[in-house]
Amino acid sequence: MKLYEEYLLPHVINLACGSKPILRQRNKIVPFAEGRVLEVGFGSGLNLPFYNPENVEFIWGLEPSSGMRKKAAKNLEKSAIDIKWLDLPGEEIPLDNHSVDTILLTYTLCTIPDWEAALNQMKRVLKPGGKLLFCEHGEAPDESIKRWQQRINPYWKQVSGGCNLNRPIPQCLEQAGFTIMNMETRYLPSTPKIAGFNYWGYAQYT
């Protein structure tokens, strides 16, 4: 299993999360990042082309997978933005209180085992008035799709690095104490509906 997680899974995730519909979604949210940015679930650096270097001081890239960090090397070489690696899981963020201007979550919250602990850590490090930008897939609004998500989710998690098809993203953010300031939703084209319902926008905690 470790061989799969460290070598094969990063390629699978990179391919799935780098599809054209998902890249278009990333472009809707990443350019709004500014200042000192914490990207939770940095992965292979698929968001790097969408940052505005003029607005970003540097990025803390939180990525616990050594396989994904290796996969990111080529994208880091092309980026004009300084990246500072954090290799602990999302539930543990080794940064000072109120030290982050922007937190970026793209296709990450679905995977973090203890999402509530992770969001509490994000609240701790985010400056008052700072933004949590999110672009995530999760629980669908249609009951028939939702039922399929519930049926398939236990098996999906086993082969997709712990990804949950049916995590209710807005409820997670609000339960953790964030206020959603703006959010849009849709099913992504050319994507199976059980994995293709997207939420994107930003939230704040003051």
TIDO-377502 format. One record per residue (C-alpha): x, y, z; chain; residue number from 1. Coordinates in nm, 3 decimals, always signed. Example, Ala and Ser with C-alpha at 12.3 -4.5 7.8 and 13.67 -1.06 7.14 Angstrom:
2
<atom X="+1.230" Y="-0.450" Z="+0.780" unit="A" pos="1"/>
<atom X="+1.367" Y="-0.106" Z="+0.714" unit="A" pos="2"/>
//
This chain:
206
<atom X="+0.000" Y="+0.000" Z="+0.000" unit="A" pos="1"/>
<atom X="+0.286" Y="+0.239" Z="+0.080" unit="A" pos="2"/>
<atom X="+0.429" Y="+0.180" Z="-0.269" unit="A" pos="3"/>
<atom X="+0.092" Y="+0.275" Z="-0.419" unit="A" pos="4"/>
<atom X="+0.054" Y="+0.586" Z="-0.200" unit="A" pos="5"/>
<atom X="+0.406" Y="+0.719" Z="-0.260" unit="A" pos="6"/>
<atom X="+0.455" Y="+0.639" Z="-0.630" unit="A" pos="7"/>
<atom X="+0.135" Y="+0.557" Z="-0.817" unit="A" pos="8"/>
<atom X="-0.123" Y="+0.764" Z="-0.629" unit="A" pos="9"/>
<atom X="+0.054" Y="+1.100" Z="-0.687" unit="A" pos="10"/>
<atom X="+0.036" Y="+1.039" Z="-1.063" unit="A" pos="11"/>
<atom X="-0.333" Y="+0.944" Z="-1.042" unit="A" pos="12"/>
<atom X="-0.420" Y="+1.251" Z="-0.835" unit="A" pos="13"/>
<atom X="-0.214" Y="+1.482" Z="-1.054" unit="A" pos="14"/>
<atom X="-0.393" Y="+1.356" Z="-1.364" unit="A" pos="15"/>
<atom X="-0.741" Y="+1.381" Z="-1.212" unit="A" pos="16"/>
<atom X="-0.683" Y="+1.722" Z="-1.050" unit="A" pos="17"/>
<atom X="-0.516" Y="+1.861" Z="-1.360" unit="A" pos="18"/>
<atom X="-0.804" Y="+1.802" Z="-1.599" unit="A" pos="19"/>
<atom X="-0.926" Y="+2.100" Z="-1.803" unit="A" pos="20"/>
<atom X="-1.255" Y="+2.149" Z="-1.611" unit="A" pos="21"/>
<atom X="-1.070" Y="+2.151" Z="-1.278" unit="A" pos="22"/>
<atom X="-0.795" Y="+2.382" Z="-1.404" unit="A" pos="23"/>
<atom X="-1.066" Y="+2.627" Z="-1.511" unit="A" pos="24"/>
<atom X="-1.207" Y="+2.610" Z="-1.159" unit="A" pos="25"/>
<atom X="-0.865" Y="+2.679" Z="-1.007" unit="A" pos="26"/>
<atom X="-0.833" Y="+2.988" Z="-1.224" unit="A" pos="27"/>
<atom X="-1.156" Y="+3.125" Z="-1.075" unit="A" pos="28"/>
<atom X="-1.016" Y="+3.142" Z="-0.722" unit="A" pos="29"/>
<atom X="-0.633" Y="+3.126" Z="-0.704" unit="A" pos="30"/>
<atom X="-0.570" Y="+3.475" Z="-0.854" unit="A" pos="31"/>
<atom X="-0.738" Y="+3.631" Z="-0.548" unit="A" pos="32"/>
<atom X="-0.464" Y="+3.506" Z="-0.313" unit="A" pos="33"/>
<atom X="-0.246" Y="+3.781" Z="-0.168" unit="A" pos="34"/>
<atom X="+0.025" Y="+3.847" Z="+0.088" unit="A" pos="35"/>
<atom X="+0.157" Y="+3.552" Z="+0.283" unit="A" pos="36"/>
<atom X="-0.032" Y="+3.253" Z="+0.150" unit="A" pos="37"/>
<atom X="-0.083" Y="+2.913" Z="+0.310" unit="A" pos="38"/>
<atom X="-0.182" Y="+2.656" Z="+0.049" unit="A" pos="39"/>
<atom X="-0.315" Y="+2.350" Z="+0.230" unit="A" pos="40"/>
<atom X="-0.269" Y="+2.039" Z="+0.017" unit="A" pos="41"/>
<atom X="-0.014" Y="+2.194" Z="-0.217" unit="A" pos="42"/>
<atom X="+0.015" Y="+1.870" Z="-0.413" unit="A" pos="43"/>
<atom X="+0.218" Y="+1.891" Z="-0.733" unit="A" pos="44"/>
<atom X="+0.184" Y="+2.270" Z="-0.761" unit="A" pos="45"/>
<atom X="-0.105" Y="+2.275" Z="-1.009" unit="A" pos="46"/>
<atom X="-0.218" Y="+2.612" Z="-0.870" unit="A" pos="47"/>
<atom X="+0.114" Y="+2.789" Z="-0.930" unit="A" pos="48"/>
<atom X="+0.039" Y="+2.917" Z="-1.283" unit="A" pos="49"/>
<atom X="-0.276" Y="+3.091" Z="-1.154" unit="A" pos="50"/>
<atom X="-0.119" Y="+3.299" Z="-0.875" unit="A" pos="51"/>
<atom X="-0.053" Y="+3.668" Z="-0.938" unit="A" pos="52"/>
<atom X="+0.317" Y="+3.704" Z="-0.837" unit="A" pos="53"/>
<atom X="+0.275" Y="+4.079" Z="-0.787" unit="A" pos="54"/>
<atom X="+0.023" Y="+4.022" Z="-0.507" unit="A" pos="55"/>
<atom X="+0.188" Y="+3.728" Z="-0.329" unit="A" pos="56"/>
<atom X="+0.482" Y="+3.767" Z="-0.087" unit="A" pos="57"/>
<atom X="+0.545" Y="+3.392" Z="-0.066" unit="A" pos="58"/>
<atom X="+0.358" Y="+3.061" Z="-0.027" unit="A" pos="59"/>
<atom X="+0.373" Y="+2.812" Z="+0.255" unit="A" pos="60"/>
<atom X="+0.304" Y="+2.486" Z="+0.075" unit="A" pos="61"/>
<atom X="+0.160" Y="+2.234" Z="+0.319" unit="A" pos="62"/>
<atom X="+0.195" Y="+1.887" Z="+0.167" unit="A" pos="63"/>
<atom X="+0.252" Y="+1.573" Z="+0.379" unit="A" pos="64"/>
<atom X="+0.311" Y="+1.339" Z="+0.083" unit="A" pos="65"/>
<atom X="+0.675" Y="+1.308" Z="-0.020" unit="A" pos="66"/>
<atom X="+0.558" Y="+1.167" Z="-0.352" unit="A" pos="67"/>
<atom X="+0.356" Y="+1.480" Z="-0.425" unit="A" pos="68"/>
<atom X="+0.644" Y="+1.708" Z="-0.320" unit="A" pos="69"/>
<atom X="+0.871" Y="+1.527" Z="-0.565" unit="A" pos="70"/>
<atom X="+0.602" Y="+1.563" Z="-0.831" unit="A" pos="71"/>
<atom X="+0.595" Y="+1.940" Z="-0.766" unit="A" pos="72"/>
<atom X="+0.965" Y="+1.998" Z="-0.845" unit="A" pos="73"/>
<atom X="+0.916" Y="+2.091" Z="-1.212" unit="A" pos="74"/>
<atom X="+0.633" Y="+2.333" Z="-1.135" unit="A" pos="75"/>
<atom X="+0.840" Y="+2.501" Z="-0.863" unit="A" pos="76"/>
<atom X="+1.124" Y="+2.558" Z="-1.109" unit="A" pos="77"/>
<atom X="+0.889" Y="+2.753" Z="-1.338" unit="A" pos="78"/>
<atom X="+0.737" Y="+2.968" Z="-1.064" unit="A" pos="79"/>
<atom X="+0.849" Y="+3.320" Z="-0.977" unit="A" pos="80"/>
<atom X="+0.703" Y="+3.284" Z="-0.626" unit="A" pos="81"/>
<atom X="+0.905" Y="+3.160" Z="-0.329" unit="A" pos="82"/>
<atom X="+0.768" Y="+2.834" Z="-0.184" unit="A" pos="83"/>
<atom X="+0.834" Y="+2.730" Z="+0.178" unit="A" pos="84"/>
<atom X="+0.750" Y="+2.361" Z="+0.235" unit="A" pos="85"/>
<atom X="+0.552" Y="+2.239" Z="+0.536" unit="A" pos="86"/>
<atom X="+0.536" Y="+1.858" Z="+0.536" unit="A" pos="87"/>
<atom X="+0.302" Y="+1.798" Z="+0.831" unit="A" pos="88"/>
<atom X="-0.063" Y="+1.694" Z="+0.781" unit="A" pos="89"/>
<atom X="-0.334" Y="+1.959" Z="+0.757" unit="A" pos="90"/>
<atom X="-0.437" Y="+1.901" Z="+1.118" unit="A" pos="91"/>
<atom X="-0.096" Y="+2.032" Z="+1.228" unit="A" pos="92"/>
<atom X="+0.015" Y="+2.372" Z="+1.097" unit="A" pos="93"/>
<atom X="+0.354" Y="+2.483" Z="+1.241" unit="A" pos="94"/>
<atom X="+0.295" Y="+2.857" Z="+1.199" unit="A" pos="95"/>
<atom X="+0.241" Y="+3.141" Z="+1.445" unit="A" pos="96"/>
<atom X="-0.103" Y="+3.272" Z="+1.532" unit="A" pos="97"/>
<atom X="-0.240" Y="+3.528" Z="+1.284" unit="A" pos="98"/>
<atom X="+0.060" Y="+3.493" Z="+1.050" unit="A" pos="99"/>
<atom X="-0.124" Y="+3.417" Z="+0.724" unit="A" pos="100"/>
<atom X="-0.303" Y="+3.664" Z="+0.495" unit="A" pos="101"/>
<atom X="-0.469" Y="+3.408" Z="+0.266" unit="A" pos="102"/>
<atom X="-0.542" Y="+3.037" Z="+0.300" unit="A" pos="103"/>
<atom X="-0.603" Y="+2.843" Z="-0.020" unit="A" pos="104"/>
<atom X="-0.795" Y="+2.515" Z="-0.027" unit="A" pos="105"/>
<atom X="-0.838" Y="+2.348" Z="-0.365" unit="A" pos="106"/>
<atom X="-0.963" Y="+1.988" Z="-0.377" unit="A" pos="107"/>
<atom X="-0.813" Y="+1.926" Z="-0.034" unit="A" pos="108"/>
<atom X="-1.081" Y="+1.946" Z="+0.235" unit="A" pos="109"/>
<atom X="-1.242" Y="+1.631" Z="+0.094" unit="A" pos="110"/>
<atom X="-0.932" Y="+1.432" Z="+0.192" unit="A" pos="111"/>
<atom X="-0.823" Y="+1.560" Z="+0.536" unit="A" pos="112"/>
<atom X="-0.924" Y="+1.292" Z="+0.793" unit="A" pos="113"/>
<atom X="-0.994" Y="+1.531" Z="+1.082" unit="A" pos="114"/>
<atom X="-1.126" Y="+1.825" Z="+0.883" unit="A" pos="115"/>
<atom X="-1.256" Y="+2.004" Z="+1.193" unit="A" pos="116"/>
<atom X="-0.914" Y="+2.002" Z="+1.364" unit="A" pos="117"/>
<atom X="-0.757" Y="+2.123" Z="+1.039" unit="A" pos="118"/>
<atom X="-1.001" Y="+2.412" Z="+1.001" unit="A" pos="119"/>
<atom X="-0.945" Y="+2.512" Z="+1.362" unit="A" pos="120"/>
<atom X="-0.572" Y="+2.529" Z="+1.287" unit="A" pos="121"/>
<atom X="-0.646" Y="+2.743" Z="+0.982" unit="A" pos="122"/>
<atom X="-0.850" Y="+2.981" Z="+1.197" unit="A" pos="123"/>
<atom X="-0.560" Y="+3.007" Z="+1.439" unit="A" pos="124"/>
<atom X="-0.301" Y="+3.105" Z="+1.178" unit="A" pos="125"/>
<atom X="-0.525" Y="+3.329" Z="+0.965" unit="A" pos="126"/>
<atom X="-0.506" Y="+3.701" Z="+1.033" unit="A" pos="127"/>
<atom X="-0.831" Y="+3.874" Z="+1.140" unit="A" pos="128"/>
<atom X="-0.998" Y="+3.982" Z="+0.819" unit="A" pos="129"/>
<atom X="-0.790" Y="+3.739" Z="+0.614" unit="A" pos="130"/>
<atom X="-0.951" Y="+3.519" Z="+0.350" unit="A" pos="131"/>
<atom X="-0.991" Y="+3.146" Z="+0.316" unit="A" pos="132"/>
<atom X="-1.028" Y="+3.082" Z="-0.057" unit="A" pos="133"/>
<atom X="-1.182" Y="+2.747" Z="-0.144" unit="A" pos="134"/>
<atom X="-1.258" Y="+2.542" Z="-0.451" unit="A" pos="135"/>
<atom X="-1.375" Y="+2.194" Z="-0.351" unit="A" pos="136"/>
<atom X="-1.593" Y="+1.908" Z="-0.468" unit="A" pos="137"/>
<atom X="-1.838" Y="+1.745" Z="-0.231" unit="A" pos="138"/>
<atom X="-2.193" Y="+1.649" Z="-0.148" unit="A" pos="139"/>
<atom X="-2.431" Y="+1.691" Z="-0.441" unit="A" pos="140"/>
<atom X="-2.770" Y="+1.864" Z="-0.401" unit="A" pos="141"/>
<atom X="-2.964" Y="+1.596" Z="-0.592" unit="A" pos="142"/>
<atom X="-3.088" Y="+1.311" Z="-0.374" unit="A" pos="143"/>
<atom X="-3.026" Y="+1.045" Z="-0.638" unit="A" pos="144"/>
<atom X="-2.662" Y="+1.155" Z="-0.685" unit="A" pos="145"/>
<atom X="-2.617" Y="+1.189" Z="-0.309" unit="A" pos="146"/>
<atom X="-2.732" Y="+0.830" Z="-0.255" unit="A" pos="147"/>
<atom X="-2.476" Y="+0.706" Z="-0.507" unit="A" pos="148"/>
<atom X="-2.207" Y="+0.911" Z="-0.336" unit="A" pos="149"/>
<atom X="-2.291" Y="+0.745" Z="-0.004" unit="A" pos="150"/>
<atom X="-2.283" Y="+0.398" Z="-0.157" unit="A" pos="151"/>
<atom X="-1.956" Y="+0.441" Z="-0.342" unit="A" pos="152"/>
<atom X="-1.767" Y="+0.656" Z="-0.090" unit="A" pos="153"/>
<atom X="-1.619" Y="+0.374" Z="+0.126" unit="A" pos="154"/>
<atom X="-1.459" Y="+0.212" Z="-0.180" unit="A" pos="155"/>
<atom X="-1.363" Y="+0.543" Z="-0.343" unit="A" pos="156"/>
<atom X="-1.166" Y="+0.647" Z="-0.033" unit="A" pos="157"/>
<atom X="-0.954" Y="+0.335" Z="-0.048" unit="A" pos="158"/>
<atom X="-0.820" Y="+0.405" Z="-0.398" unit="A" pos="159"/>
<atom X="-0.814" Y="+0.786" Z="-0.397" unit="A" pos="160"/>
<atom X="-0.595" Y="+0.874" Z="-0.101" unit="A" pos="161"/>
<atom X="-0.882" Y="+0.919" Z="+0.144" unit="A" pos="162"/>
<atom X="-1.092" Y="+1.149" Z="-0.076" unit="A" pos="163"/>
<atom X="-1.457" Y="+1.173" Z="+0.029" unit="A" pos="164"/>
<atom X="-1.718" Y="+1.216" Z="-0.243" unit="A" pos="165"/>
<atom X="-1.991" Y="+1.340" Z="-0.011" unit="A" pos="166"/>
<atom X="-1.832" Y="+1.584" Z="+0.232" unit="A" pos="167"/>
<atom X="-2.068" Y="+1.884" Z="+0.282" unit="A" pos="168"/>
<atom X="-1.814" Y="+2.162" Z="+0.229" unit="A" pos="169"/>
<atom X="-2.025" Y="+2.469" Z="+0.330" unit="A" pos="170"/>
<atom X="-2.144" Y="+2.300" Z="+0.649" unit="A" pos="171"/>
<atom X="-1.787" Y="+2.203" Z="+0.738" unit="A" pos="172"/>
<atom X="-1.667" Y="+2.563" Z="+0.701" unit="A" pos="173"/>
<atom X="-1.957" Y="+2.707" Z="+0.898" unit="A" pos="174"/>
<atom X="-1.936" Y="+2.444" Z="+1.172" unit="A" pos="175"/>
<atom X="-1.571" Y="+2.538" Z="+1.220" unit="A" pos="176"/>
<atom X="-1.667" Y="+2.903" Z="+1.271" unit="A" pos="177"/>
<atom X="-1.600" Y="+3.050" Z="+0.927" unit="A" pos="178"/>
<atom X="-1.850" Y="+3.279" Z="+0.758" unit="A" pos="179"/>
<atom X="-1.895" Y="+3.218" Z="+0.385" unit="A" pos="180"/>
<atom X="-1.887" Y="+3.560" Z="+0.220" unit="A" pos="181"/>
<atom X="-1.934" Y="+3.445" Z="-0.137" unit="A" pos="182"/>
<atom X="-1.994" Y="+3.104" Z="-0.294" unit="A" pos="183"/>
<atom X="-2.095" Y="+2.955" Z="-0.628" unit="A" pos="184"/>
<atom X="-2.177" Y="+2.595" Z="-0.714" unit="A" pos="185"/>
<atom X="-2.215" Y="+2.375" Z="-1.023" unit="A" pos="186"/>
<atom X="-2.160" Y="+2.031" Z="-1.167" unit="A" pos="187"/>
<atom X="-1.841" Y="+2.032" Z="-1.372" unit="A" pos="188"/>
<atom X="-1.874" Y="+1.936" Z="-1.737" unit="A" pos="189"/>
<atom X="-1.711" Y="+1.612" Z="-1.859" unit="A" pos="190"/>
<atom X="-1.691" Y="+1.489" Z="-1.498" unit="A" pos="191"/>
<atom X="-1.894" Y="+1.210" Z="-1.333" unit="A" pos="192"/>
<atom X="-2.165" Y="+1.374" Z="-1.124" unit="A" pos="193"/>
<atom X="-2.077" Y="+1.171" Z="-0.815" unit="A" pos="194"/>
<atom X="-1.738" Y="+1.349" Z="-0.809" unit="A" pos="195"/>
<atom X="-1.820" Y="+1.663" Z="-1.000" unit="A" pos="196"/>
<atom X="-2.028" Y="+1.891" Z="-0.779" unit="A" pos="197"/>
<atom X="-1.811" Y="+2.194" Z="-0.703" unit="A" pos="198"/>
<atom X="-1.823" Y="+2.474" Z="-0.447" unit="A" pos="199"/>
<atom X="-1.597" Y="+2.779" Z="-0.482" unit="A" pos="200"/>
<atom X="-1.571" Y="+3.115" Z="-0.312" unit="A" pos="201"/>
<atom X="-1.421" Y="+3.262" Z="+0.004" unit="A" pos="202"/>
<atom X="-1.482" Y="+3.265" Z="+0.375" unit="A" pos="203"/>
<atom X="-1.359" Y="+3.473" Z="+0.667" unit="A" pos="204"/>
<atom X="-1.310" Y="+3.435" Z="+1.040" unit="A" pos="205"/>
<atom X="-1.289" Y="+3.737" Z="+1.267" unit="A" pos="206"/>
//
